[in-house]
Amino acid sequence: MHNAHEEQSFFSLPEDIPHHQSVPKLMRVLTSCMEYVITMIDPAQTERLIQEILNAERIYLLGAGRSGYVAKAFAMRLTHLKLDAFVVGETVTPAFKPTDLLIAFSGSGKTLSTVEGCQKAKEIGGRICLITSDEKSPLATLADCIVVLNTNTMEHAEDDFAIRQLTGKHRSMAAPVAPLATLFETAALILSDATIAAIMEIKHRNITDVEQRFPNLQ
């Protein structure tokens, strides 16, 4: 059994680890920044996204890198709601048709593989919804529906202390808390989960309905 002195030594930081802000404090900074991004979302854009999803025969999700993981998470949740959802690039993904919807995640709106995927979907005649931080990007010109997550504007929000902390513009920070791209991906994941919650309400689905669709061979 550890005595009080041993427990204190056990939980103390090793001497070779430099002083830094606590993880909970940094989490609060990130949470504050998410609140800032959420207040700038246009509800009309999110309603359009929901309508596009409900009107589509099948839904395809596309993204590269970390945005790709958000796309996969969204596809999984849509499947749990008994919607036909597929991830672009997977071996079991069927051919895209004009009656289908492609939802693309790209913070910059310039990611080559995502641009090429959207161009192909457009050629086939399907519809495209884009989740991005740049409404003037090449991808935005292809999209029928767009939801803008204004993470880029945070670079100029000098009057907000938490945002200056996040972007490394406050003198107490030697480096940014997180790359700005991380803000987009985090906001995109929250947007996806909130969209799922809204569709659950529209379709009168409850948690039991969703759980019945969970994988059982893992």
C-alpha positions in Angstrom: 0.0 0.0 0.0 1.3 3.5 -0.9 1.6 6.0 1.9 0.7 9.7 1.3 4.3 10.6 0.4 4.6 7.8 -2.1 1.3 8.7 -3.8 2.4 12.3 -4.1 5.6 11.2 -5.7 3.8 8.8 -8.0 1.5 11.5 -9.5 4.2 14.2 -9.7 5.7 15.1 -13.1 9.2 13.8 -13.9 11.8 16.5 -13.7 12.6 16.3 -17.4 9.1 17.3 -18.5 8.9 21.1 -19.0 6.2 23.1 -17.4 3.0 23.3 -19.5 -0.7 24.2 -19.1 -2.9 21.4 -17.9 -4.9 19.3 -20.4 -8.3 20.2 -18.9 -7.4 23.9 -19.2 -6.4 23.4 -22.9 -9.6 21.5 -23.4 -11.6 24.5 -22.1 -9.8 26.7 -24.6 -10.7 24.4 -27.4 -14.3 24.2 -26.2 -14.5 28.0 -26.2 -13.3 28.1 -29.8 -15.9 25.5 -30.8 -18.6 27.7 -29.3 -17.3 30.5 -31.4 -17.4 28.5 -34.6 -20.9 27.1 -33.8 -22.4 30.6 -33.4 -21.3 31.5 -37.0 -23.0 28.5 -38.6 -26.0 29.4 -40.9 -29.0 27.2 -39.8 -30.4 27.4 -43.3 -27.3 25.6 -44.6 -27.7 22.8 -42.1 -31.4 22.4 -42.9 -30.5 22.2 -46.6 -28.0 19.4 -45.7 -30.7 17.4 -43.9 -33.1 17.8 -46.8 -30.5 16.6 -49.3 -29.8 13.6 -47.1 -33.5 12.7 -46.8 -34.1 13.1 -50.5 -31.2 11.0 -51.7 -31.5 7.4 -52.7 -28.0 6.7 -51.3 -25.4 8.8 -49.6 -21.7 8.7 -50.3 -19.1 10.2 -47.9 -15.8 11.5 -49.0 -12.8 13.1 -47.3 -9.0 12.9 -47.1 -6.8 12.5 -44.0 -8.5 13.4 -40.8 -11.5 14.8 -42.7 -11.8 11.3 -44.1 -12.2 9.8 -40.6 -15.0 12.3 -39.9 -16.6 11.2 -43.2 -16.4 7.5 -42.1 -17.9 8.3 -38.7 -20.8 10.1 -40.4 -21.4 7.2 -42.8 -21.5 4.8 -39.8 -24.1 6.9 -38.0 -26.2 7.3 -41.2 -26.2 3.5 -41.6 -27.4 3.2 -38.0 -30.4 5.2 -39.0 -31.2 2.7 -41.8 -30.0 5.0 -44.5 -27.9 3.6 -47.4 -24.5 5.2 -46.8 -21.2 4.3 -48.2 -17.6 5.6 -47.9 -15.9 6.5 -51.2 -12.9 4.3 -51.8 -14.0 1.3 -49.7 -13.9 -2.1 -51.5 -17.7 -2.7 -51.0 -18.8 0.7 -52.2 -21.2 0.4 -55.1 -21.2 2.6 -58.2 -22.5 6.2 -57.8 -25.7 7.1 -59.6 -27.5 10.3 -60.6 -30.0 9.7 -57.8 -27.3 9.6 -55.1 -25.8 12.3 -52.9 -22.1 12.9 -52.2 -21.2 14.6 -49.0 -17.6 15.8 -49.0 -15.5 17.1 -46.1 -12.7 19.5 -46.9 -11.5 22.4 -44.7 -9.6 24.0 -47.5 -11.9 23.0 -50.3 -8.9 22.3 -52.4 -7.8 18.7 -51.5 -7.0 17.1 -54.9 -8.6 13.7 -54.3 -11.7 15.2 -52.9 -12.0 17.7 -55.8 -11.6 14.8 -58.3 -14.3 12.8 -56.5 -16.7 15.7 -56.6 -16.0 16.4 -60.2 -16.7 12.7 -61.1 -20.0 12.8 -59.1 -21.0 16.0 -61.0 -20.3 14.3 -64.3 -22.5 11.4 -63.3 -25.3 13.8 -62.4 -25.5 13.3 -58.7 -25.8 16.0 -56.1 -23.0 17.3 -53.9 -23.0 18.6 -50.3 -19.8 20.2 -49.1 -18.7 20.7 -45.5 -15.8 23.3 -45.6 -14.3 26.4 -44.1 -13.8 28.2 -47.4 -17.0 29.0 -49.3 -15.0 30.4 -52.2 -12.9 27.3 -52.8 -12.9 25.2 -56.0 -15.0 22.6 -54.3 -17.6 25.2 -53.3 -18.2 26.0 -57.0 -19.2 22.3 -57.6 -21.5 21.9 -54.6 -25.3 22.0 -54.7 -25.3 22.4 -50.9 -22.7 23.9 -48.6 -22.2 24.2 -44.9 -19.5 26.6 -43.9 -17.6 26.1 -40.6 -15.8 29.4 -40.1 -12.6 28.1 -38.5 -10.5 30.3 -40.8 -12.0 33.5 -39.4 -10.5 32.7 -36.0 -7.1 33.9 -37.2 -8.4 37.4 -37.2 -10.4 37.3 -34.0 -7.8 39.2 -32.0 -10.3 40.4 -29.4 -11.1 36.9 -28.0 -8.6 35.7 -25.4 -9.3 32.0 -25.8 -8.9 32.2 -29.6 -5.6 34.1 -29.2 -4.5 31.3 -26.9 -5.5 28.7 -29.5 -3.7 30.3 -32.4 -0.6 31.1 -30.4 -1.1 34.9 -30.5 -1.0 35.3 -26.7 2.4 35.7 -25.2 1.8 33.0 -22.6 1.7 30.4 -25.4 5.0 29.3 -27.0 3.0 27.5 -29.7 -0.6 27.1 -30.8 -2.8 24.7 -28.8 -3.8 23.0 -32.0 -3.4 23.5 -35.8 -6.4 25.4 -37.2 -7.2 22.4 -39.4 -8.0 20.5 -36.2 -10.7 23.0 -35.4 -12.4 22.3 -38.7 -12.3 18.5 -38.2 -13.6 18.8 -34.6 -16.4 21.2 -35.7 -17.2 18.9 -38.6 -17.6 15.9 -36.3 -19.9 17.9 -33.9 -21.9 19.0 -37.0 -22.2 15.4 -38.1 -23.4 14.1 -34.8 -25.9 17.0 -34.4 -27.2 16.3 -37.9 -27.8 12.7 -36.9 -29.7 13.8 -33.8 -31.9 16.0 -36.0 -32.6 13.2 -38.5 -33.4 10.8 -35.6 -36.0 13.3 -34.4 -37.5 13.7 -37.9 -37.7 10.0 -38.5 -38.9 9.3 -34.9 -36.0 6.9 -34.2 -34.9 6.2 -30.7 -31.7 4.8 -29.2 -33.1 1.3 -29.3 -33.6 1.6 -33.1 -30.0 2.7 -33.5 -28.5 0.1 -31.3 -30.2 -2.7 -33.3 -28.0 -1.6 -36.2 -24.7 -1.8 -34.3 -22.2 -4.3 -35.6 -22.3 -7.6 -33.8 -19.4 -9.6 -35.3 -16.6 -7.5 -34.0 
